[in-house]
């Protein structure tokens, strides 16, 4: 496989030694397609029981392969939806995004385009979402930047997410 790592590094918040664990996965194994720098979840029988998750760091369109960094502790910038629960396949309740908030890989059809992470432990289909990580502060953010979002309406925010 001849993969070129095309990165901008604007999405990568931490590059500490040891925070790179790359695995190659066929596009067809990914839950929601493949986009460079997007969060990813590899399809499995029971996603709530520990599906492989990480951030796509390279794409090989010729071979249909995505390279995913699955390292626990890696921090990437991802869009996070503030939805907490669903009812009748629609977003029902919302919460503020705080430092330390648990983030889940959420394949719900209600998620905005390009957003695959939310605060909801259960998706719109009533299935358990796969734990992805936790919100942490981005470089340059202060405590005054939190909480993000409102508990009265849905919104999407760029957040630093610690994979885990």
C-alpha positions in Angstrom: 0.0 0.0 0.0 1.4 3.4 -1.0 -0.3 5.8 1.4 0.7 9.4 1.7 -0.1 10.9 5.1 -2.0 14.1 4.0 -2.4 16.1 7.2 -2.9 19.7 8.1 -2.1 19.1 11.8 -4.7 21.7 12.6 -7.0 18.9 13.8 -4.2 17.2 15.9 -4.1 18.7 19.4 -1.5 16.4 20.9 1.5 14.7 19.3 3.1 13.3 22.4 5.5 10.4 22.0 3.6 7.1 22.0 0.3 8.5 20.9 0.3 6.9 17.5 -1.1 3.5 17.0 -2.1 3.1 13.3 -4.3 0.4 11.9 -5.4 -0.1 8.3 -9.1 -0.7 7.8 -11.1 -1.1 4.6 -13.5 1.7 3.9 -16.4 -0.8 3.9 -15.6 -1.7 7.5 -16.3 1.9 8.8 -19.6 2.8 10.2 -20.1 6.2 8.5 -17.8 6.2 5.5 -14.4 7.8 5.5 -13.2 11.4 5.6 -9.7 12.5 6.5 -9.4 13.6 10.1 -12.9 12.3 11.0 -13.6 10.1 14.0 -14.1 6.5 13.0 -15.7 3.4 14.3 -15.1 0.0 12.8 -18.2 -2.2 12.4 -18.6 -5.0 14.9 -21.2 -7.3 16.3 -21.9 -5.2 19.4 -20.5 -1.6 19.2 -21.3 -0.9 22.9 -18.9 -3.7 23.9 -15.8 -2.1 22.7 -15.7 -1.4 19.0 -12.5 -0.1 17.6 -12.5 3.7 17.4 -10.0 6.3 16.5 -9.3 9.2 14.1 -8.6 8.8 10.4 -5.1 10.1 9.7 -4.6 8.9 6.1 -6.7 7.6 3.2 -5.7 5.3 0.3 -8.4 5.7 -2.3 -6.7 3.3 -4.7 -6.9 0.4 -2.3 -10.0 1.6 -0.3 -8.0 1.7 3.0 -8.3 4.2 5.8 -5.5 4.5 8.3 -6.8 5.1 11.8 -4.9 6.3 14.9 -6.5 4.2 17.6 -4.1 5.3 20.4 -5.7 5.9 23.8 -4.7 9.4 25.0 -4.4 10.9 21.5 -6.2 14.2 21.3 -7.9 15.5 18.2 -10.2 18.3 17.3 -13.7 17.0 16.5 -17.2 18.3 16.2 -19.3 17.2 19.1 -23.2 17.4 19.2 -24.7 18.4 22.5 -27.6 15.9 22.2 -28.2 13.8 25.4 -31.2 11.7 24.5 -33.5 10.8 21.6 -37.2 10.1 21.4 -39.0 8.7 18.3 -35.8 8.9 16.3 -35.5 12.6 17.0 -33.2 14.6 19.3 -35.1 15.1 22.6 -32.8 16.6 25.3 -29.6 18.6 25.2 -26.8 19.3 27.6 -23.8 21.7 27.9 -20.5 20.4 26.8 -18.0 20.6 29.7 -14.4 19.7 30.2 -14.4 16.0 31.1 -17.7 15.2 29.3 -18.0 11.7 28.0 -18.3 11.6 24.2 -19.7 8.7 22.2 -19.6 7.7 18.5 -23.1 8.4 17.4 -24.3 7.1 14.0 -27.8 8.6 14.3 -29.3 9.9 11.1 -30.1 13.2 12.9 -26.5 14.1 13.3 -25.3 17.0 11.2 -23.1 16.2 8.1 -19.6 15.5 9.2 -20.4 15.2 12.9 -20.2 11.7 14.4 -19.7 12.4 18.1 -22.3 13.3 20.7 -23.0 13.3 24.5 -25.7 10.6 24.0 -24.9 7.1 25.4 -27.9 5.7 23.4 -28.5 6.6 19.7 -31.8 7.5 17.9 -32.4 3.8 17.1 -32.3 2.9 20.8 -28.9 1.2 20.6 -25.9 1.9 22.8 -23.4 4.3 21.3 -19.7 3.3 21.4 -17.7 5.3 24.0 -15.1 7.4 22.1 -13.4 9.7 24.6 -13.6 12.8 26.7 -13.7 16.6 26.0 -10.6 18.4 27.1 -9.4 22.0 26.6 -7.8 23.0 23.3 -4.6 25.0 23.3 -5.6 28.6 23.9 -9.0 27.8 25.5 -9.7 28.9 29.0 -12.3 28.0 31.6 -14.3 30.9 30.2 -14.8 28.9 26.9 -16.9 26.3 28.8 -19.5 25.2 29.0 -20.3 25.0 25.3 -23.8 24.8 24.0 -27.2 25.1 25.8 -29.4 22.6 27.6 -32.4 24.0 25.7 -31.4 23.5 22.1 -29.2 21.3 19.9 -25.8 22.6 18.7 -22.5 21.4 17.4 -19.1 22.6 18.7 -15.5 22.0 17.8 -13.9 20.4 20.8 -10.6 18.7 21.7 -11.4 15.0 22.3 -9.1 12.7 24.3 -9.5 9.3 22.7 -10.0 6.5 25.2 
